[in-house]
Amino acid sequence: MTPRSSRTSRTAGHLLGIDRVACDGRGLCAELLPELVELDEWGYPVIHDARVPAELLTHARRAVAACPVLALRLDRARA
Amino acid sequence: MNQPHPDTLPAALTRAVPVSTLPVHAGPDGPYGSRLLHGWFATGGPAGLAEHLGRYGQAPLPDGKRPSMPLIHAVEEAGLTGRGGAAFPTGRKLRSVAERRGPAVVVVNGMESEPASQKDESLLHLAPHLVLDGSALAAAAVGAAAVHLCLPRSRADQVRALLAAVEERGRAGIDRLPVQVHVLPHHYVSSEETSLVRWLNGGEARPMATPPRPFEKGVDGRPTLVDNVETLAHLALIARYGPAWFRSAGRPDAPGTTLVTVSGAVRSPGVHEIPLGTPVGAVLELSGGPSWPLAAVLVGGFFGSWLPADQAVRVPFSKAELAAAGAGPGAGVLVALPHGACGLTETARVLDYLAAQSARQCGPCRFGLPAVAEDFRLLAGGRPDGGLMDRLRRRVGLLPGRGACRHPDGASRLAATALATFADDVRHHERLGPCPGATGRPVIPVPGGPGPEQEGWR
């Protein structure tokens, strides 16, 4: 785990979402946001906890913007 | 045995009466507590419109084009849950569609893509007008402007029968909306609700990414209710006889009856109607009991769970208690596996089928599921390489929650429960090669024939 990650602030109000049909395993999300996204052996994303901690929000936004097939998104968590 | 009372029928549901004050009507409880299959016990054949109306009278359709909240209340009060596999509360689904703006659409799901299930086919054969009544009532409940009935292309006789039934109702003038009958490719994931919506919108019968869910934006962009045919048949009876009658079968936390399909090592395989909460062992007895000592039971279908037989027979058939045992009702499927059969080989065959049937749209179904099926084939064939079991367990664990639909989740559950329930067989296959049962006659009815690769999705 890198210093950026912290379990304590996972009450933040954003969730990482993936359009699984659009996703074709380019893997940029895991490069830009390794704290939240791993890849399986075929390069498709694995997200163990979709909640985005506040301190990762900027990085998450960057990863969303970088997805070449627009499959990654940020959803607002419901209260 | 209670006879139905057509003369006491539509008393209450079209008025805004609090549900708790509704009278308990004498409902159509037939022999063995049958409700949906009552007519079959009376005549041994399908019920035509005249017989149907003689038994139940006309469906108590509420007035007007607006959604009908009393009917939705009644379904909520009854505690009806979806009989297609997810067991979601039907009243809540009706409400979420009714509360959207603008006219809605009702999709009646008669696809029954689960190969081990025959209950929807049987119901549509024996009591088509109960399903069509339920469709009309659901349409009235949510304020729908269109009703679509989806049937599989592989059941041409059934399609003809339903077209005739719809036409007969049209001549008799008993439905406000004409039911449009559609014939879709019969693949495993084609019955998924987003597949139906996509097909009805002119696309392929493959699942779509959500959101939006059909209740938000479905057929023609309208709020869309997708319900299984059995669910709607129950709704047709709740509308007539009320929630208290519905709850007089089953248990408070699992009310009503449900259709089950029993196959495998039982003396008389077939479709039965049971009160929810009936122990699995008692359901097997309805099918003549085991024809051979049982090793395990597949509960729920190809997306279901293997349970050891001694555990399975004691579990009441209800969502909560099956969940506590690590299973679910699915589409009401039970397959009894006899001692001597190889559960790993059976599972490998089903996984092969599921892999071939997937829509190949998402990573887990394009790569993960075929890889799991291949690993399972190696295990079943007793040709494991050194890393097989670790690799298989890791791959099985990475399938759930990562597809647009629940296809990889279902396959993962089947594989994981097989590894647990047949743990002794796993050791045998790992160390000594395939068990004698691995080359025996298959127990689970896995369809051969062409799949989506050959037949396409349109």
Interface residues (C-beta under 8 A of the other chain):
Chain A: D19 R20 V21 A22 C23 D24 G25 D40 E41 W42 G43 Y44 P45 V46
Chain B: P207 M208 A209 Q361 C362 G363 P364 R366 F367 G368 L398 R402 G403 A404
